[in-house]
Amino acid sequence: MTNIILCGGSGTRLWPISRTLMPKQFVKLFDNKSLFQLTVERNSLICDSQFIVSNAEQYFLALDQLEELHKEKNRYLLEPIGRNTAPAIALACMQLDPQEIVLVTPSDHLIKDEVEYAKVLEKAQELAQEDNLVTFGITPSFAETGFGYIEAGDSNAVQAFHEKPDQQTAQTYVDAGNYYWNSGMFCFKAGVFLEELQKYSPKIYETSLKALEKSNDENLTRIKHEDMMAIPEDSIDYAVMEKSTKVKVVPSDIAWSDVGSFDSLYEELPQDENGNTQNKNHISIDSKNNLIYGKQRKIATVDIEDLIVVDTGDAILISKKGSSQKVKQVVAEVKKTTQLHNIHLTGYRPWGTYTVLEDTPGYKIKRIEVKPGKRLSLQKHYHRNEHWIVVSGTATVTVGDETKLVRPNESTYIRMGEIHRLANEGKIPVILIEAQVGEYTGEDDIVRVDDDYKRDISNEN
């Protein structure tokens, strides 16, 4: 069985922890592991292989986190732009044996009862072997209005899929006993899914097949932007599951959470004797039942209860518990004036990381760390000069036609417009301080001339 892991989504309801370039599935929220890593570990016990579907930025995050787990041998599908779950799953299934059973899972769900989970998957495999399309229905613990519901009939048959209900309707679903939360997890033979996709959504099938034929495939499939845009955007539910007569549901009581809001995150994090989430930076004076998140600064609370307090260094969120679904409205406002929805102070790149230490009109200061054997793209800037001061390791610096070694406490200067590159040919990380000076120091002031990672010219180093 192959596990197709879907890494799309930006998790805006967990802003400012979750950002476009560091979405919630890659944030290490649980015992210094991410939801993505927990998904990989959980399904590695059951599946023979894993197929990671992501965009280019998430690909490098996935590589790093899989390396930490010593699980580097996987297949990858890189989407230049998301077109929802139906095309993503189709493009992966088209590269597998038609008889291969696949387990499709999001990368950002938490499942705590792994014993029951194994039993549920065994049942799903049996149904998939009989050429059924299997979905997993989560046994509801309360009347949730934020999930879609699956109505089950006899012999695991699906009667109907229902959109997110209002509170009264959700309660009638829970009381009925045969309605389940739609988990977004699926199990089926790759070929059976593709047959049903071709039958009910032929345009998605045909354009996905054409896109795949034009891609390069050596365990890393890159779909071209124009080919991806030609594929209709649709979810697997709308494209196939709600139309097919082969759909079965497996009721699943597996201690599942989609960790889709701060309220649900609070329920999953360890808490102290006063009901506050455990945080070594938190000073609590008569405060109870609060979610406190922050790794950089001390957070002191006095006489507060039932609040969400999140500090990420560049943004602070304060909300009443029970109101965290409104965070999406905050993100909509943030997008109008800043890039705080997009990236943290620390940005993750295939070559390492950079952290913005200060950003003021006229100049920006960064801490840059380049991993051994890695290098940035060959690039130039039109609006800024750069000063690099090495503090650890030995940097190989190319400016124009000249390449030289820059050691700790040594520096170099790059004038605006000069082609340059920073590389680490050593065995330890290179750490340097970069001072950018110019009228404009935005991340999109870059022209990429050459890149080891086959990225397009864009606003990343």
C-alpha positions as CSV (number, residue, x, y, z in Angstrom):
1,M,0.0,0.0,0.0
2,T,1.3,3.5,-1.0
3,N,0.5,6.5,1.2
4,I,-0.2,9.6,-0.9
5,I,0.4,12.5,1.5
6,L,-1.2,15.8,0.4
7,C,0.9,18.8,1.7
8,G,-1.2,21.6,0.3
9,G,-2.9,24.3,2.3
10,S,-1.6,27.3,4.3
11,G,-3.5,26.8,7.6
12,T,-4.7,30.4,7.8
13,R,-6.8,29.7,10.9
14,L,-3.6,29.1,12.8
15,W,-2.0,32.5,11.8
16,P,0.5,33.8,12.9
17,I,2.0,30.4,13.7
18,S,1.1,29.1,10.2
19,R,2.2,31.1,7.2
20,T,2.1,30.4,3.4
21,L,5.8,29.5,3.4
22,M,5.6,27.6,6.7
23,P,2.1,26.1,6.9
24,K,0.9,24.4,10.1
25,Q,1.7,20.9,8.9
26,F,5.4,21.7,9.1
27,V,5.4,23.6,12.3
28,K,6.8,21.5,15.2
29,L,3.9,21.7,17.6
30,F,4.0,18.3,19.3
31,D,7.2,17.1,21.1
32,N,9.3,18.9,18.6
33,K,7.7,17.1,15.7
34,S,5.4,18.5,13.0
35,L,2.0,17.1,12.0
36,F,3.7,16.1,8.7
37,Q,6.4,14.1,10.5
38,L,3.7,12.4,12.7
39,T,1.8,11.5,9.6
40,V,4.8,9.9,8.0
41,E,5.7,8.0,11.1
42,R,2.2,6.7,11.7
43,N,1.6,5.6,8.1
44,S,5.1,4.1,7.7
45,L,4.1,1.4,10.1
46,I,1.3,0.3,7.6
47,C,2.3,1.5,4.1
48,D,5.2,0.2,2.0
49,S,6.0,3.5,0.4
50,Q,5.0,7.2,0.5
51,F,4.3,9.6,-2.3
52,I,4.6,13.3,-1.3
53,V,2.4,15.8,-3.2
54,S,3.4,19.4,-2.6
55,N,4.4,22.7,-4.1
56,A,8.1,23.6,-4.5
57,E,8.5,25.4,-1.2
58,Q,6.9,22.6,0.8
59,Y,9.0,20.1,-1.1
60,F,12.2,21.4,0.6
61,L,10.5,21.6,4.0
62,A,9.4,18.0,3.5
63,L,12.9,16.9,2.5
64,D,14.4,18.4,5.6
65,Q,11.9,16.9,8.0
66,L,12.0,13.5,6.3
67,E,15.8,13.6,6.7
68,E,15.3,14.1,10.4
69,L,13.2,10.9,10.5
70,H,15.8,9.1,8.3
71,K,13.1,8.5,5.7
72,E,14.6,10.1,2.6
73,K,13.6,7.5,-0.1
74,N,10.2,8.7,-1.3
75,R,8.5,9.8,-4.5
76,Y,7.5,13.4,-5.0
77,L,5.0,15.3,-7.1
78,L,5.6,19.0,-7.3
79,E,2.6,21.2,-8.3
80,P,3.5,24.8,-9.4
81,I,0.0,25.8,-8.3
82,G,-2.7,24.0,-6.4
83,R,-5.8,22.8,-8.2
84,N,-7.4,21.1,-5.2
85,T,-7.4,17.4,-4.3
86,A,-8.8,15.6,-7.3
87,P,-6.0,16.6,-9.7
88,A,-3.3,16.1,-7.0
89,I,-4.5,12.5,-6.3
90,A,-5.0,11.8,-10.0
91,L,-1.4,12.9,-11.0
92,A,0.0,10.6,-8.3
93,C,-2.2,7.6,-9.1
94,M,-1.3,7.8,-12.7
95,Q,2.3,7.0,-11.8
96,L,1.3,3.9,-9.8
97,D,0.4,0.3,-10.8
98,P,-3.4,0.3,-11.3
99,Q,-3.7,-2.5,-8.8
100,E,-1.8,-0.7,-6.1
101,I,-3.9,0.2,-3.1
102,V,-3.3,3.8,-2.0
103,L,-4.0,5.5,1.3
104,V,-4.6,9.2,0.7
105,T,-4.1,11.4,3.8
106,P,-3.7,15.1,4.5
107,S,-0.4,16.0,6.1
108,D,-1.9,18.1,8.9
109,H,-4.2,15.8,10.9
110,L,-3.5,14.4,14.3
111,I,-4.5,10.8,15.1
112,K,-3.8,9.6,18.7
113,D,-5.4,6.2,18.8
114,E,-3.0,4.4,16.5
115,V,-4.1,0.9,17.6
116,E,-7.7,1.6,16.4
117,Y,-6.3,3.4,13.4
118,A,-4.5,0.2,12.3
119,K,-7.8,-1.7,12.6
120,V,-9.7,0.9,10.6
121,L,-7.0,0.8,7.8
122,E,-7.2,-3.0,7.7
123,K,-11.0,-2.8,7.1
124,A,-10.5,-0.1,4.5
125,Q,-7.9,-2.3,2.6
126,E,-10.4,-5.2,2.5
127,L,-13.1,-2.9,1.0
128,A,-10.5,-1.4,-1.5
129,Q,-9.5,-4.9,-2.6
130,E,-13.1,-5.3,-3.7
131,D,-12.8,-2.3,-6.0
132,N,-14.6,0.1,-3.7
133,L,-13.6,3.8,-3.1
134,V,-13.3,4.0,0.7
135,T,-13.6,7.1,2.8
136,F,-13.1,7.4,6.5
137,G,-15.9,8.8,8.6
138,I,-14.9,10.2,12.0
139,T,-17.3,9.3,14.8
140,P,-18.5,12.8,15.9
141,S,-17.9,13.7,19.6
142,F,-20.1,16.8,19.3
143,A,-22.1,18.8,16.9
144,E,-19.4,20.5,14.8
145,T,-20.4,23.0,12.2
146,G,-17.0,23.3,10.6
147,F,-16.9,19.9,9.0
148,G,-18.8,18.2,6.2
149,Y,-20.7,15.0,7.1
150,I,-21.0,11.6,5.6
151,E,-24.4,9.8,5.9
152,A,-23.9,6.0,6.2
153,G,-26.3,3.3,5.2
154,D,-26.2,-0.5,5.4
155,S,-23.0,-2.5,4.7
156,N,-20.7,0.5,4.8
157,A,-22.5,2.1,1.9
158,V,-22.5,5.9,1.7
159,Q,-26.0,7.4,1.5
160,A,-25.0,11.0,0.9
161,F,-22.3,13.6,1.6
162,H,-23.5,16.8,3.4
163,E,-22.0,20.2,3.4
164,K,-21.1,22.0,6.6
165,P,-24.3,22.3,8.5
166,D,-25.7,24.9,10.9
167,Q,-25.7,24.1,14.6
168,Q,-29.2,22.7,14.8
169,T,-28.7,20.5,11.7
170,A,-25.3,19.3,13.1
171,Q,-27.0,18.2,16.3
172,T,-29.6,16.2,14.4
173,Y,-26.7,14.5,12.5
174,V,-25.0,13.5,15.8
175,D,-28.3,12.3,17.4
176,A,-29.0,10.1,14.3
177,G,-26.0,8.0,14.9
178,N,-25.2,7.2,11.3
179,Y,-23.5,10.5,10.4
180,Y,-19.8,11.0,10.5
181,W,-17.3,13.8,10.1
182,N,-15.7,13.8,6.6
183,S,-12.0,13.2,7.4
184,G,-10.6,13.8,3.9
185,M,-8.8,10.5,4.0
186,F,-9.4,7.8,1.3
187,C,-8.3,4.3,0.4
188,F,-8.7,2.6,-3.0
189,K,-6.9,1.0,-5.9
190,A,-5.2,3.6,-8.1
191,G,-6.8,2.2,-11.2
192,V,-10.3,2.1,-9.8
193,F,-10.1,5.7,-8.7
194,L,-8.8,6.7,-12.2
195,E,-11.6,4.8,-13.9
196,E,-14.2,6.6,-11.8
197,L,-12.5,10.0,-12.4
198,Q,-12.5,9.4,-16.1
199,K,-16.2,8.5,-15.9
200,Y,-17.4,11.4,-13.8
201,S,-14.8,14.1,-14.4
202,P,-13.3,13.3,-17.8
203,K,-11.8,16.8,-18.2
204,I,-9.7,16.5,-15.0
205,Y,-8.6,13.0,-16.1
206,E,-7.6,14.1,-19.6
207,T,-5.8,17.3,-18.7
208,S,-4.0,15.6,-15.8
209,L,-2.8,12.8,-18.1
210,K,-1.5,15.4,-20.6
211,A,0.3,17.4,-17.9
212,L,2.0,14.2,-16.6
213,E,3.2,13.3,-20.1
214,K,5.0,16.6,-20.4
215,S,6.6,16.4,-17.0
216,N,9.9,14.8,-16.0
217,D,9.7,11.8,-13.8
218,E,12.7,10.4,-11.8
219,N,11.1,10.0,-8.4
220,L,10.5,13.8,-8.7
221,T,7.7,14.8,-11.0
222,R,7.5,18.5,-11.8
223,I,4.3,19.6,-13.5
224,K,4.7,22.7,-15.7
225,H,2.7,25.8,-14.7
226,E,0.7,26.1,-17.9
227,D,-0.2,22.4,-17.9
228,M,-1.3,22.6,-14.2
229,M,-3.5,25.6,-15.0
230,A,-5.2,23.7,-17.8
231,I,-6.5,21.2,-15.2
232,P,-10.0,22.0,-13.8
233,E,-9.9,22.8,-10.1
234,D,-12.0,20.5,-8.0
235,S,-12.0,18.4,-4.8
236,I,-12.1,14.6,-4.9
237,D,-15.5,14.8,-3.1
238,Y,-17.1,16.8,-5.9
239,A,-15.2,15.2,-8.8
240,V,-15.7,11.6,-7.8
241,M,-16.9,10.6,-4.4
242,E,-20.3,12.3,-4.5
243,K,-21.1,10.8,-7.9
244,S,-19.7,7.2,-7.8
245,T,-21.7,4.2,-6.8
246,K,-18.7,2.4,-5.5
247,V,-18.2,4.5,-2.4
248,K,-18.0,2.9,1.1
249,V,-17.4,4.5,4.5
250,V,-15.4,3.1,7.4
251,P,-16.6,4.5,10.8
252,S,-13.4,5.6,12.6
253,D,-13.2,6.4,16.3
254,I,-9.4,7.1,16.2
255,A,-9.0,10.2,18.4
256,W,-8.7,12.4,15.3
257,S,-8.3,16.1,15.0
258,D,-7.7,18.3,12.0
259,V,-6.1,20.9,14.3
260,G,-8.0,23.4,12.3
261,S,-8.2,26.2,14.8
262,F,-6.5,27.5,18.0
263,D,-9.5,26.1,20.0
264,S,-8.8,22.6,18.6
265,L,-5.0,23.0,19.1
266,Y,-5.6,24.0,22.8
267,E,-7.3,20.6,23.3
268,E,-4.3,18.7,22.0
269,L,-1.5,20.5,23.8
270,P,-0.2,19.5,27.3
271,Q,-1.5,21.8,30.0
272,D,-0.4,22.8,33.5
273,E,-2.5,22.5,36.7
274,N,-4.3,25.7,35.9
275,G,-5.3,24.6,32.4
276,N,-2.7,26.8,30.7
277,T,-0.8,25.3,27.8
278,Q,2.7,24.5,29.0
279,N,5.3,27.1,28.0
280,K,8.6,27.8,29.7
281,N,8.4,31.5,28.6
282,H,5.0,32.0,30.3
283,I,4.7,33.8,33.7
284,S,1.2,33.2,35.0
285,I,-0.3,35.2,37.8
286,D,-3.8,33.8,38.6
287,S,-4.5,33.0,35.0
288,K,-6.4,29.9,33.9
289,N,-7.4,27.9,30.8
290,N,-5.3,29.9,28.3
291,L,-3.5,28.9,25.2
292,I,-0.1,30.6,25.4
293,Y,2.3,30.2,22.5
294,G,5.6,32.0,22.2
295,K,9.2,30.8,21.9
296,Q,11.2,34.1,21.8
297,R,10.0,36.4,24.5
298,K,8.6,36.1,28.0
299,I,4.8,36.3,28.1
300,A,3.3,37.4,31.4
301,T,-0.4,37.1,32.1
302,V,-2.3,38.4,35.1
303,D,-5.9,37.4,36.0
304,I,-6.9,36.3,32.6
305,E,-9.0,33.2,31.6
306,D,-10.0,31.5,28.4
307,L,-7.8,33.5,26.1
308,I,-5.5,32.6,23.1
309,V,-2.2,34.5,23.2
310,V,0.2,33.8,20.3
311,D,3.5,35.6,19.9
312,T,5.7,34.8,16.9
313,G,8.2,37.7,17.2
314,D,6.7,39.7,14.3
315,A,3.0,39.4,15.2
316,I,0.8,38.9,18.3
317,L,-2.7,37.4,18.2
318,I,-5.0,37.7,21.2
319,S,-8.4,36.1,21.0
320,K,-11.2,34.7,23.2
321,K,-11.4,31.0,23.1
322,G,-14.3,30.0,21.0
323,S,-13.7,32.9,18.5
324,S,-10.6,31.6,16.9
325,Q,-12.4,30.8,13.6
326,K,-12.4,34.5,13.0
327,V,-8.6,34.4,12.5
328,K,-9.2,34.0,8.8
329,Q,-10.7,37.5,8.8
330,V,-7.5,38.8,10.4
331,V,-5.4,37.2,7.7
332,A,-7.5,38.9,5.1
333,E,-6.7,42.3,6.7
334,V,-3.0,41.4,7.1
335,K,-2.7,40.7,3.3
336,K,-3.8,44.2,2.5
337,T,-0.7,45.9,3.9
338,T,2.1,43.4,4.8
339,Q,3.7,40.1,4.0
340,L,3.0,38.7,7.5
341,H,0.6,36.1,6.1
342,N,3.4,34.8,3.8
343,I,6.5,34.3,5.9
344,H,8.0,34.3,9.4
345,L,11.0,36.3,10.5
346,T,12.8,33.1,9.8
347,G,12.5,31.9,6.2
348,Y,13.3,28.3,5.2
349,R,15.1,27.6,1.9
350,P,16.5,24.5,0.3
351,W,20.0,25.8,1.2
352,G,19.3,26.8,4.8
353,T,17.5,29.6,6.6
354,Y,17.5,33.4,7.0
355,T,16.2,35.4,9.9
356,V,15.3,39.1,9.7
357,L,17.0,40.8,12.6
358,E,15.9,44.3,11.7
359,D,13.8,45.8,8.8
360,T,13.8,49.6,8.6
361,P,13.3,51.9,5.6
362,G,16.7,52.1,3.9
363,Y,18.2,49.0,5.3
364,K,17.6,45.4,6.4
365,I,19.8,43.1,8.6
366,K,19.6,39.3,8.3
367,R,21.2,36.3,9.9
368,I,21.9,33.7,7.1
369,E,22.8,30.1,7.7
370,V,23.9,27.9,4.7
371,K,24.0,24.1,5.1
372,P,27.2,22.2,4.2
373,G,27.4,21.4,0.5
374,K,24.6,23.9,-0.4
375,R,24.6,27.3,-2.2
376,L,22.2,30.1,-3.0
377,S,21.2,30.9,-6.5
378,L,23.4,33.0,-8.8
379,Q,21.6,36.3,-8.6
380,K,21.6,40.1,-8.7
381,H,19.6,42.9,-7.2
382,Y,18.6,46.2,-8.7
383,H,17.8,48.3,-5.6
384,R,20.2,47.3,-2.9
385,N,23.9,46.8,-2.0
386,E,24.8,44.0,0.4
387,H,27.5,43.6,3.0
388,W,28.3,40.0,4.2
389,I,30.1,39.4,7.5
390,V,31.0,35.8,8.2
391,V,30.7,34.8,11.9
392,S,31.1,31.0,11.6
393,G,32.3,28.5,8.9
394,T,34.0,29.4,5.6
395,A,31.9,30.9,2.8
396,T,32.7,30.6,-0.8
397,V,31.7,34.0,-2.4
398,T,31.4,34.7,-6.1
399,V,31.0,38.3,-7.2
400,G,31.2,38.9,-10.9
401,D,34.1,36.9,-12.3
402,E,35.9,36.6,-8.9
403,T,35.5,33.7,-6.4
404,K,37.1,33.8,-3.0
405,L,36.9,32.3,0.5
406,V,35.5,34.5,3.3
407,R,36.4,33.3,6.8
408,P,35.0,34.3,10.3
409,N,35.4,38.0,11.0
410,E,36.0,38.7,7.3
411,S,33.5,40.5,5.0
412,T,32.7,41.2,1.4
413,Y,30.7,43.8,-0.4
414,I,28.3,43.3,-3.3
415,R,27.2,46.4,-5.3
416,M,23.7,46.6,-6.7
417,G,23.5,45.0,-10.1
418,E,26.5,42.7,-9.6
419,I,26.0,39.0,-10.2
420,H,26.9,37.1,-7.0
421,R,26.5,33.8,-5.2
422,L,27.1,32.4,-1.7
423,A,28.1,28.8,-1.2
424,N,29.2,26.5,1.6
425,E,31.8,24.0,0.5
426,G,32.8,23.1,4.0
427,K,31.6,20.5,6.6
428,I,29.9,22.9,9.1
429,P,27.2,25.5,8.5
430,V,28.2,28.9,7.3
431,I,26.6,31.7,9.4
432,L,26.9,35.3,8.3
433,I,25.3,38.6,8.9
434,E,23.9,40.3,5.8
435,A,23.3,44.1,5.8
436,Q,21.2,45.3,2.9
437,V,21.3,49.0,2.1
438,G,19.1,50.7,-0.5
439,E,15.9,52.5,-1.2
440,Y,14.1,49.1,-1.5
441,T,15.0,45.9,0.4
442,G,12.0,43.8,-0.4
443,E,12.4,40.0,-0.9
444,D,11.2,40.4,-4.5
445,D,14.2,42.4,-5.6
446,I,16.0,39.5,-7.2
447,V,16.9,38.2,-10.6
448,R,17.9,34.6,-10.6
449,V,20.5,33.7,-13.2
450,D,21.2,30.0,-12.2
451,D,19.7,27.8,-9.5
452,D,20.6,24.3,-8.2
453,Y,17.0,23.7,-7.2
454,K,15.3,24.5,-10.5
455,R,13.2,27.3,-8.9
456,D,11.6,29.9,-11.1
457,I,12.7,33.6,-10.8
458,S,10.7,34.8,-7.8
459,N,11.0,36.5,-4.5
460,E,13.2,33.9,-2.8
461,N,17.0,33.6,-2.5
